[in-house]
């Protein structure tokens, strides 16, 4: 009787251990897949997805990319291009000092005029909401966003 109850006890321990290992393995796989999906590139992202790779300082490249995105009705990409072009112009005009490692909101601390700060803050919010929040942008919404970018862009002298 003692031998059989001891054997059953070890078998139950082995089953519990195996069950725990399966749970840990499954959790590891789920976390790895989530991490991969969070950091994956979405369809339609700008190649290189950073300021220097997009246009290498060439305004014409931004315009060509913008026209292609608008013609293809890829308004999310168009907003990303407009924001990158705006950062480019602000860097060229000396309003900000662009660095790849800086978060978008850090440029607010470099701006001097209160009006620039509030408008750029709103544009940054729009950009982040559309790009990272995957907010769908239709033609009407995009035209409103484009007018906001255009009006602030006119104030930034290259």
LUMLOSE-949761 format. One record per residue: residue number from 1; residue in one letter; x, y, z of N, C-alpha, C in turn. Coordinates in Angstrom, 2 decimals, m for minus. Atoms other than C-alpha are relative to their C-alpha. Layout:
REM residues N
{pt NUM,'A',{X,Y,Z},{X,Y,Z},{X,Y,Z}}
...
//
This chain:
REM residues 158
{pt 1,'X',{0.82,m1.19,0.00},{0.00,0.00,0.00},{0.86,1.25,0.00}}
{pt 2,'X',{m0.90,m1.14,m0.03},{2.83,2.42,0.85},{0.71,0.23,m1.32}}
{pt 3,'X',{m0.71,m0.12,1.27},{4.63,1.71,m2.40},{m0.93,0.55,m1.06}}
{pt 4,'X',{0.91,m0.48,1.03},{1.58,2.30,m4.59},{m0.41,1.45,0.24}}
{pt 5,'X',{0.34,m1.40,m0.25},{0.61,5.57,m2.86},{1.19,0.92,m0.26}}
{pt 6,'X',{m1.22,m0.77,0.29},{4.23,6.79,m3.11},{0.18,0.13,m1.52}}
{pt 7,'X',{m0.11,m0.02,1.46},{4.26,5.89,m6.82},{m1.02,0.96,m0.60}}
{pt 8,'X',{1.06,m0.89,0.49},{0.97,7.71,m7.42},{0.38,1.45,0.28}}
{pt 9,'X',{m0.42,m1.36,m0.36},{2.35,10.76,m5.61},{1.05,0.52,m0.99}}
{pt 10,'X',{m1.05,m0.43,0.94},{5.44,10.88,m7.89},{m0.56,0.17,m1.42}}
{pt 11,'X',{0.63,m0.13,1.32},{3.31,10.35,m10.99},{m0.77,1.32,m0.07}}
{pt 12,'X',{0.72,m1.27,m0.05},{1.10,13.28,m9.94},{0.96,1.20,m0.05}}
{pt 13,'X',{m1.03,m1.05,0.07},{4.21,15.42,m9.37},{0.53,0.15,m1.42}}
{pt 14,'X',{m0.51,m0.03,1.38},{5.48,14.49,m12.83},{m1.02,0.63,m0.94}}
{pt 15,'X',{1.05,m0.57,0.83},{2.14,15.33,m14.43},{m0.12,1.49,0.25}}
{pt 16,'X',{0.07,m1.43,m0.34},{1.99,18.67,m12.57},{1.19,0.75,m0.60}}
{pt 17,'X',{m1.19,m0.63,0.57},{5.56,19.45,m13.67},{m0.13,0.14,m1.52}}
{pt 18,'X',{0.18,m0.06,1.46},{4.79,18.61,m17.30},{m1.05,1.04,m0.38}}
{pt 19,'X',{1.05,m0.98,0.25},{1.62,20.69,m17.17},{0.55,1.42,0.17}}
{pt 20,'X',{m0.63,m1.30,m0.23},{3.58,23.63,m15.74},{0.94,0.36,m1.15}}
{pt 21,'X',{m0.91,m0.25,1.12},{6.19,23.28,m18.50},{m0.78,0.37,m1.27}}
{pt 22,'X',{0.83,m0.31,1.17},{3.47,23.31,m21.18},{m0.56,1.42,0.12}}
{pt 23,'X',{0.53,m1.35,m0.21},{1.95,26.48,m19.67},{1.08,1.04,m0.22}}
{pt 24,'X',{m1.11,m0.93,0.18},{5.34,28.22,m19.53},{0.37,0.10,m1.48}}
{pt 25,'X',{m0.33,0.00,1.42},{6.11,27.19,m23.12},{m1.06,0.76,m0.81}}
{pt 26,'X',{1.09,m0.68,0.71},{2.69,28.42,m24.34},{0.06,1.51,0.27}}
{pt 27,'X',{m0.10,m1.42,m0.33},{3.11,31.75,m22.51},{1.18,0.63,m0.75}}
{pt 28,'X',{m1.16,m0.50,0.74},{6.56,32.18,m24.06},{m0.34,0.21,m1.47}}
{pt 29,'X',{0.38,m0.11,1.42},{5.17,31.56,m27.56},{m0.95,1.18,m0.23}}
{pt 30,'X',{0.96,m1.10,0.15},{2.30,34.02,m27.04},{0.71,1.34,0.13}}
{pt 31,'X',{m0.73,m1.25,m0.20},{4.60,36.75,m25.72},{0.91,0.28,m1.19}}
{pt 32,'X',{m0.88,m0.18,1.15},{7.06,36.19,m28.56},{m0.78,0.45,m1.23}}
{pt 33,'X',{0.83,m0.40,1.14},{4.28,36.46,m31.16},{m0.52,1.42,0.16}}
{pt 34,'X',{0.49,m1.37,m0.24},{2.85,39.62,m29.54},{1.12,0.99,m0.25}}
{pt 35,'X',{m1.13,m0.91,0.18},{6.29,41.23,m29.47},{0.31,0.15,m1.49}}
{pt 36,'X',{m0.27,m0.04,1.44},{6.82,40.33,m33.11},{m1.06,0.82,m0.71}}
{pt 37,'X',{1.06,m0.73,0.68},{3.43,41.74,m34.10},{0.00,1.48,0.37}}
{pt 38,'X',{m0.06,m1.40,m0.41},{3.94,44.97,m32.12},{1.07,0.73,m0.79}}
{pt 39,'X',{m1.11,m0.67,0.66},{7.25,45.71,m33.81},{0.09,m0.27,m1.50}}
{pt 40,'X',{m0.03,0.26,1.44},{6.39,44.51,m37.30},{m0.32,1.27,m0.77}}
{pt 41,'X',{0.34,m1.13,0.85},{6.15,46.95,m40.16},{m1.37,m0.21,m0.60}}
{pt 42,'X',{1.32,0.06,0.61},{2.67,47.73,m41.35},{0.14,0.23,m1.50}}
{pt 43,'X',{0.06,m0.27,1.43},{1.75,47.77,m45.00},{m0.05,1.50,m0.23}}
{pt 44,'X',{0.08,m1.40,0.36},{2.32,51.16,m46.59},{0.86,0.93,0.82}}
{pt 45,'X',{m0.87,m0.90,m0.75},{4.91,52.44,m44.18},{1.05,0.58,m0.93}}
{pt 46,'X',{m1.04,m0.64,0.78},{7.49,54.79,m45.50},{1.27,m0.83,0.10}}
{pt 47,'X',{m1.24,0.77,m0.07},{10.69,52.91,m46.45},{0.99,0.67,0.95}}
{pt 48,'X',{m0.96,m0.54,m0.94},{13.24,53.33,m43.69},{m0.68,0.64,1.19}}
{pt 49,'X',{0.84,m0.59,m1.04},{10.54,55.08,m41.66},{0.76,0.94,0.92}}
{pt 50,'X',{m0.59,m1.06,m0.81},{12.84,57.80,m40.47},{0.39,1.17,m0.89}}
{pt 51,'X',{m0.19,m1.27,0.66},{13.67,61.34,m41.41},{1.09,m0.02,m1.08}}
{pt 52,'X',{m1.10,m0.05,0.96},{17.00,60.79,m43.17},{m0.21,m0.93,m1.18}}
{pt 53,'X',{0.19,0.95,1.09},{15.97,57.77,m45.24},{m1.10,0.41,m0.96}}
{pt 54,'X',{1.16,m0.31,0.84},{12.78,59.30,m46.58},{0.39,0.83,m1.20}}
{pt 55,'X',{m0.25,m0.89,1.12},{14.04,62.14,m48.69},{1.42,0.49,m0.09}}
{pt 56,'X',{m1.39,m0.44,m0.01},{17.67,62.75,m47.80},{0.11,1.50,m0.26}}
{pt 57,'X',{m0.06,m1.46,0.10},{16.94,66.46,m47.58},{m0.55,0.56,m1.30}}
{pt 58,'X',{0.51,m0.47,1.28},{15.24,66.68,m50.99},{m1.51,0.21,0.08}}
{pt 59,'X',{1.42,m0.34,m0.11},{11.88,68.48,m50.87},{m0.81,m0.61,m1.14}}
{pt 60,'X',{0.71,0.57,1.14},{10.96,67.21,m54.35},{m0.37,m1.46,0.25}}
{pt 61,'X',{0.30,1.40,m0.31},{11.13,63.62,m53.09},{m1.24,m0.09,0.87}}
{pt 62,'X',{1.20,m0.02,m0.84},{8.58,64.46,m50.41},{m1.24,0.25,m0.84}}
{pt 63,'X',{1.15,m0.33,0.83},{6.27,66.00,m52.99},{m0.42,m1.18,m0.88}}
{pt 64,'X',{0.30,1.16,0.84},{6.52,62.98,m55.29},{m0.66,m1.11,0.83}}
{pt 65,'X',{0.56,1.04,m0.87},{5.89,60.56,m52.42},{m1.41,0.38,0.47}}
{pt 66,'X',{1.30,m0.47,m0.46},{3.00,62.70,m51.18},{m1.05,m0.14,m1.09}}
{pt 67,'X',{0.95,0.10,1.12},{1.33,62.86,m54.60},{m0.37,m1.46,m0.27}}
{pt 68,'X',{0.28,1.42,0.22},{1.67,59.08,m55.00},{m0.93,m0.56,1.08}}
{pt 69,'X',{0.85,0.47,m1.10},{0.15,58.42,m51.57},{m1.41,0.55,m0.14}}
{pt 70,'X',{1.33,m0.59,0.17},{m2.71,60.84,m52.23},{m0.74,m0.61,m1.19}}
{pt 71,'X',{0.63,0.61,1.18},{m3.35,59.37,m55.69},{m0.50,m1.42,0.32}}
{pt 72,'X',{0.39,1.35,m0.40},{m3.49,55.89,m54.14},{m0.97,m0.02,1.16}}
{pt 73,'X',{0.93,m0.16,m1.12},{m5.81,57.20,m51.41},{0.53,m0.67,1.28}}
{pt 74,'X',{m0.63,0.50,m1.22},{m3.32,56.01,m48.77},{0.26,1.21,0.89}}
{pt 75,'X',{m0.06,m1.25,m0.76},{m4.04,58.90,m46.45},{0.84,m0.13,1.27}}
{pt 76,'X',{m0.88,0.20,m1.16},{m2.23,57.38,m43.47},{1.45,0.25,m0.40}}
{pt 77,'X',{m1.35,m0.22,0.50},{0.97,57.29,m45.49},{0.21,1.47,m0.33}}
{pt 78,'X',{m0.11,m1.41,0.34},{0.29,60.82,m46.74},{0.21,0.86,1.25}}
{pt 79,'X',{m0.20,m0.74,m1.25},{0.02,62.09,m43.15},{1.41,m0.21,0.52}}
{pt 80,'X',{m1.38,0.29,m0.44},{3.30,60.37,m42.28},{1.00,0.80,m0.83}}
{pt 81,'X',{m0.91,m0.75,0.87},{4.98,61.99,m45.28},{m0.07,1.49,0.33}}
{pt 82,'X',{0.16,m1.42,m0.35},{3.55,65.43,m44.41},{0.73,0.33,1.30}}
{pt 83,'X',{m0.65,m0.26,m1.28},{4.82,65.14,m40.84},{1.52,m0.04,m0.16}}
{pt 84,'X',{m1.44,0.08,0.23},{8.29,64.06,m41.98},{0.51,1.21,m0.77}}
{pt 85,'X',{m0.38,m1.19,0.76},{8.41,66.90,m44.50},{0.01,1.23,0.91}}
{pt 86,'X',{0.04,m1.12,m0.94},{7.40,69.33,m41.74},{1.22,m0.01,0.91}}
{pt 87,'X',{m1.21,0.10,m0.82},{10.20,68.06,m39.49},{1.22,0.45,m0.80}}
{pt 88,'X',{m1.12,m0.38,0.89},{12.59,68.51,m42.43},{0.07,1.52,m0.13}}
{pt 89,'X',{0.03,m1.47,0.14},{11.49,72.12,m42.97},{0.36,0.70,1.30}}
{pt 90,'X',{m0.29,m0.61,m1.29},{11.63,72.91,m39.26},{1.48,m0.14,0.35}}
{pt 91,'X',{m1.43,0.20,m0.23},{15.14,71.46,m39.05},{0.81,0.98,m0.86}}
{pt 92,'X',{m0.70,m0.92,0.91},{16.28,73.47,m42.10},{m0.14,1.45,0.42}}
{pt 93,'X',{0.22,m1.39,m0.40},{14.79,76.67,m40.68},{0.62,0.31,1.36}}
{pt 94,'X',{m0.63,m0.24,m1.29},{16.54,76.20,m37.35},{m0.95,0.00,1.18}}
{pt 95,'X',{0.96,0.05,m1.10},{13.36,75.84,m35.31},{0.26,m1.19,0.93}}
{pt 96,'X',{m0.31,1.20,m0.78},{14.37,72.35,m34.18},{1.33,m0.56,m0.48}}
{pt 97,'X',{m1.17,0.77,0.41},{17.41,70.13,m34.29},{m0.43,m1.46,m0.04}}
{pt 98,'X',{0.50,1.35,0.15},{16.29,66.80,m35.70},{1.07,m1.02,0.35}}
{pt 99,'X',{m0.84,1.16,m0.30},{17.80,63.58,m34.31},{m0.89,m1.23,m0.05}}
{pt 100,'X',{0.78,1.23,0.16},{16.67,60.05,m35.06},{m0.49,m0.56,1.33}}
{pt 101,'X',{0.35,0.60,m1.29},{16.59,59.11,m31.39},{m1.00,0.83,0.80}}
{pt 102,'X',{0.92,m0.86,m0.75},{14.36,62.00,m30.30},{m1.44,m0.41,m0.22}}
{pt 103,'X',{1.44,0.18,0.18},{10.69,61.38,m29.62},{m0.61,1.28,m0.59}}
{pt 104,'X',{0.62,m1.15,0.67},{8.37,63.67,m31.59},{m0.33,1.13,0.96}}
{pt 105,'X',{0.41,m1.03,m0.97},{7.15,65.49,m28.50},{1.18,0.81,0.54}}
{pt 106,'X',{m1.16,m0.75,m0.52},{10.69,66.53,m27.52},{0.28,1.26,m0.82}}
{pt 107,'X',{m0.21,m1.20,0.82},{10.71,69.03,m30.38},{m0.80,1.19,0.53}}
{pt 108,'X',{0.80,m1.08,m0.58},{8.07,71.03,m28.51},{0.84,0.88,0.92}}
{pt 109,'X',{m0.85,m0.76,m0.93},{10.73,72.06,m25.97},{0.99,0.90,m0.72}}
{pt 110,'X',{m0.94,m0.81,0.77},{12.89,73.51,m28.74},{m0.67,1.23,m0.62}}
{pt 111,'X',{0.71,m1.11,0.62},{10.19,75.82,m30.11},{m0.11,1.17,0.96}}
{pt 112,'X',{m0.01,m1.22,m0.83},{10.20,79.41,m28.86},{m1.36,0.67,0.08}}
{pt 113,'X',{1.29,m0.71,0.03},{6.84,80.88,m29.94},{m1.12,m0.89,0.50}}
{pt 114,'X',{1.12,0.74,m0.59},{3.76,79.82,m28.00},{m0.94,m0.54,m1.09}}
{pt 115,'X',{0.87,0.43,1.10},{1.71,79.65,m31.23},{0.56,m1.21,m0.72}}
{pt 116,'X',{m0.64,1.14,0.65},{4.23,77.31,m32.84},{m0.13,m1.25,0.86}}
{pt 117,'X',{0.06,1.14,m0.91},{4.19,75.09,m29.77},{m1.38,m0.64,m0.04}}
{pt 118,'X',{1.35,0.58,m0.03},{0.41,74.68,m29.70},{m0.37,m0.65,m1.32}}
{pt 119,'X',{0.34,0.57,1.31},{0.05,74.09,m33.44},{0.81,m1.27,m0.26}}
{pt 120,'X',{m0.84,1.18,0.22},{3.01,71.69,m33.62},{m0.44,m1.14,0.92}}
{pt 121,'X',{0.50,1.02,m0.92},{1.65,69.84,m30.57},{m1.23,m0.68,m0.58}}
{pt 122,'X',{1.20,0.56,0.62},{m1.68,69.39,m32.35},{0.36,m0.86,m1.21}}
{pt 123,'X',{m0.40,0.77,1.18},{0.02,68.21,m35.56},{0.69,m1.30,0.42}}
{pt 124,'X',{m0.66,1.21,m0.50},{2.16,65.76,m33.58},{m1.04,m0.98,0.52}}
{pt 125,'X',{1.08,0.85,m0.50},{m0.96,64.44,m31.87},{m0.74,m0.67,m1.17}}
{pt 126,'X',{0.68,0.55,1.19},{m2.68,63.99,m35.24},{0.86,m1.08,m0.64}}
{pt 127,'X',{m0.92,0.95,0.61},{0.39,62.26,m36.69},{0.05,m1.31,0.79}}
{pt 128,'X',{m0.11,1.20,m0.82},{0.71,59.85,m33.76},{m1.31,m0.77,0.03}}
{pt 129,'X',{1.31,0.64,m0.03},{m3.01,59.15,m33.66},{m0.26,m0.78,m1.29}}
{pt 130,'X',{0.22,0.63,1.29},{m3.15,58.36,m37.37},{1.00,m1.13,m0.24}}
{pt 131,'X',{m1.04,0.98,0.31},{0.17,56.50,m37.62},{0.04,m1.18,0.95}}
{pt 132,'X',{m0.19,1.06,m0.97},{0.35,54.52,m34.42},{m1.31,m0.51,0.58}}
{pt 133,'X',{1.32,0.43,m0.47},{m3.29,54.41,m33.38},{m0.79,m0.69,m1.08}}
{pt 134,'X',{0.63,0.61,1.16},{m4.15,53.08,m36.83},{m1.43,0.52,m0.19}}
{pt 135,'X',{1.28,m0.67,0.20},{m7.01,55.58,m37.01},{m0.26,0.09,m1.50}}
{pt 136,'X',{0.27,m0.06,1.44},{m8.68,55.24,m40.42},{m0.26,1.44,m0.43}}
{pt 137,'X',{0.14,m1.36,0.50},{m8.46,58.44,m42.45},{m0.70,m0.05,m1.35}}
{pt 138,'X',{0.71,m0.08,1.28},{m11.01,59.13,m45.16},{0.40,1.31,m0.70}}
{pt 139,'X',{m0.39,m1.15,0.81},{m10.77,61.80,m47.85},{m0.35,1.33,0.67}}
{pt 140,'X',{0.43,m1.24,m0.66},{m12.69,64.45,m45.89},{0.92,0.31,1.19}}
{pt 141,'X',{m0.88,m0.18,m1.16},{m10.63,63.94,m42.73},{1.40,0.38,m0.47}}
{pt 142,'X',{m1.34,m0.31,0.50},{m7.42,63.95,m44.76},{0.10,1.43,m0.50}}
{pt 143,'X',{m0.07,m1.37,0.51},{m8.27,67.25,m46.44},{0.07,0.99,1.17}}
{pt 144,'X',{m0.08,m0.84,m1.20},{m8.81,68.79,m42.97},{1.40,m0.06,0.60}}
{pt 145,'X',{m1.36,0.17,m0.54},{m5.49,67.35,m41.74},{1.01,0.70,m0.90}}
{pt 146,'X',{m0.93,m0.63,0.95},{m3.69,68.51,m44.90},{m0.03,1.51,0.12}}
{pt 147,'X',{0.09,m1.46,m0.13},{m4.99,72.06,m44.46},{0.71,0.47,1.27}}
{pt 148,'X',{m0.72,m0.34,m1.24},{m3.64,72.09,m40.87},{1.51,m0.01,m0.24}}
{pt 149,'X',{m1.43,0.10,0.30},{m0.21,70.93,m42.07},{0.44,1.13,m0.93}}
{pt 150,'X',{m0.35,m1.04,0.96},{m0.23,73.38,m44.99},{0.06,1.38,0.65}}
{pt 151,'X',{0.00,m1.33,m0.61},{m1.12,76.41,m42.86},{1.19,0.17,0.93}}
{pt 152,'X',{m1.18,m0.13,m0.86},{1.62,75.68,m40.32},{1.28,m0.02,m0.84}}
{pt 153,'X',{m1.18,0.07,0.87},{4.07,74.79,m43.10},{0.32,1.33,m0.65}}
{pt 154,'X',{m0.22,m1.32,0.59},{3.59,78.25,m44.63},{0.73,0.93,0.97}}
{pt 155,'X',{m0.65,m0.84,m1.01},{4.77,79.80,m41.36},{1.47,m0.37,0.20}}
{pt 156,'X',{m1.38,0.46,m0.18},{7.98,77.74,m41.34},{0.79,0.39,m1.23}}
{pt 157,'X',{m0.84,m0.46,1.10},{10.56,79.49,m43.49},{1.23,m0.87,m0.11}}
{pt 158,'X',{m1.19,0.86,0.17},{13.20,77.12,m44.92},{1.29,0.79,m0.08}}
//
